[in-house]
Amino acid sequence: NSKLIETSKLNKAKIYQFNLPAYKTESGKITCPYASDCVKYCYASKGTFRFKNVQNKYNKNYNLSLIPEFIDLINIEIKQFKPSHIRIHSSGDFYSIDYLLKWITIAADNPEVIFYRYTKSIPFFKHHKIKPMLNQLSNFKFVFSTGSKKDNLINFNKDYHAVIFDNKNDLLNAGYIDASKNDLIAINPDNNKIGLIYH
């Protein structure tokens, strides 16, 4: 992911990423349950994301995410690679509450690492069981991506959220900050309005 490489350089950060297949696995399991029109133009369904070796890796990741040992396996990788940040899902999304809970547990196990994510799985994050856990985790950052089936759940005055714009002028005029080239702007912004330019 060229954006993450550039972000790492700009911030002198060591960013690890974990991805799933975009929208659905090779066996047809949905990985982005609240995706709407974005399925048609998702950047994670283009370019290098479509390489066979990349798809094989993402499908393997999905299968790993289902097993009880998933948390331990990721914790081992974190201790081995020692990342400063983990971007969860440049491709794919949280496909269930149980899967989200696994990442919450991993974040709690690794307080020195910043975990972050754009997500359209808004109902999971608003769930009464999940919200108190998230409030206790300062290293688990998330930004709601608009264009989901549940945008009505976003509090645009308080929730960190991202909107895609056609160009930078429209983005800035709408009062959003541009995170198109620097991924970490989204998790330490001046405000909760994250702008991305369509690509």
Residue pairs with C-beta under 8 A, 6 or more apart in sequence:
1 17
1 90
3 181
3 183
4 15
4 17
4 87
4 90
4 183
6 181
6 182
7 13
7 15
7 181
7 182
7 183
7 184
8 14
8 15
10 181
10 182
10 184
11 182
11 184
13 84
13 85
13 184
14 81
14 82
14 83
14 84
14 85
15 83
15 84
15 85
15 86
15 87
15 183
16 77
16 78
16 81
16 83
16 85
16 86
16 87
17 86
17 87
17 88
17 90
18 61
18 74
18 86
18 87
18 88
18 89
19 44
19 57
19 58
19 61
19 89
19 90
19 91
19 92
20 31
20 58
20 61
20 62
20 65
20 89
20 91
20 92
20 93
20 95
21 31
21 55
21 58
21 59
21 62
21 91
21 92
22 31
22 32
22 42
22 44
22 45
22 49
22 91
22 92
23 30
23 31
23 32
23 35
23 39
23 42
23 45
23 92
24 30
24 31
24 32
25 31
25 59
25 62
26 55
26 59
27 59
29 62
29 95
30 95
31 62
31 92
31 93
31 95
32 39
32 92
32 93
32 95
32 120
32 121
33 93
33 95
33 96
33 121
34 93
34 120
34 121
34 122
34 123
34 148
34 149
34 150
35 42
35 93
35 120
35 148
35 149
36 120
36 147
36 148
36 149
37 147
38 120
38 145
38 147
38 148
41 198
43 49
43 199
44 90
44 91
44 92
48 54
49 55
49 91
58 91
58 92
62 92
64 70
64 73
65 99
65 102
70 102
71 102
71 105
71 106
71 109
74 106
75 106
75 109
75 110
78 86
78 106
78 110
78 113
83 113
84 113
84 114
85 113
85 114
85 115
85 116
85 184
86 113
86 114
86 115
86 116
87 116
87 117
87 183
88 103
88 115
88 116
88 117
89 117
89 118
89 119
93 119
93 120
93 121
94 100
94 103
94 117
94 119
94 121
94 124
95 121
96 124
97 124
97 127
97 129
97 130
100 121
100 124
100 125
100 130
101 130
101 133
103 115
103 140
104 130
104 133
104 134
104 137
104 140
106 115
107 113
107 115
107 137
107 139
107 140
108 137
110 139
111 138
111 139
112 139
113 139
114 139
114 141
114 187
115 139
115 140
115 141
116 140
116 141
116 142
116 143
116 184
116 186
116 187
117 141
117 142
117 143
118 142
118 143
118 144
118 145
118 162
118 186
119 125
119 142
119 143
119 144
119 145
120 144
120 145
120 147
120 148
120 149
120 150
121 148
122 144
122 148
122 150
122 151
122 153
122 154
123 150
123 153
124 130
125 131
125 134
125 142
125 144
126 153
134 140
134 142
141 160
141 186
141 187
142 160
143 160
143 161
143 162
143 186
143 187
143 194
144 154
144 159
144 160
144 161
144 162
145 161
145 162
146 154
146 161
146 162
146 163
146 164
147 164
154 161
157 192
158 192
159 192
160 186
160 189
160 192
160 194
161 192
161 193
161 194
162 179
162 186
162 194
162 195
162 196
163 171
163 174
163 176
163 193
163 194
163 195
163 196
164 195
164 196
164 197
164 198
165 171
165 174
165 176
165 195
165 196
165 197
165 198
166 197
166 198
167 197
168 178
168 180
168 197
171 178
171 195
171 196
171 197
172 178
172 195
174 193
174 195
175 191
175 193
176 193
176 194
176 195
177 185
177 189
177 190
177 191
177 193
177 194
177 195
178 185
178 195
178 196
178 197
179 185
179 186
179 189
179 194
179 195
179 196
180 195
180 196
180 197
180 199
185 194
186 194
